[in-house]
Amino acid sequence: MKKETNHNKFVRVFKGMEGQTLTTKKIEQIMKNETDICHTSILPNDHAGGNASDCKCANTDRRIFDRIKKALYTVRKIKD
């Protein structure tokens, strides 16, 4: 059985939440409640604009979030 990636965990959790604007704290809370993801891996900007070790989706049309400002993100229309 193939292991679910962190990206796929974000996709599974936030699909259907498109258009919602959430704080980093709220995203962390949702991910902790809905997945087994390591808390240090809950970095919304890794799935938006990108960090040093970001997800392949960062800065592409496959990203999960648009960063509005520090600690505030809008969920994009998610492409699997």
Secondary structure, 3 states (H helix, E strand, C coil): CCCCCHHHHHHHHHCCCCCCEEEHHHHHHHHHHHCCCCHHHCCHHHHCCCCCCCCCCCCCCCCCEEEEECCEEEECCCCC
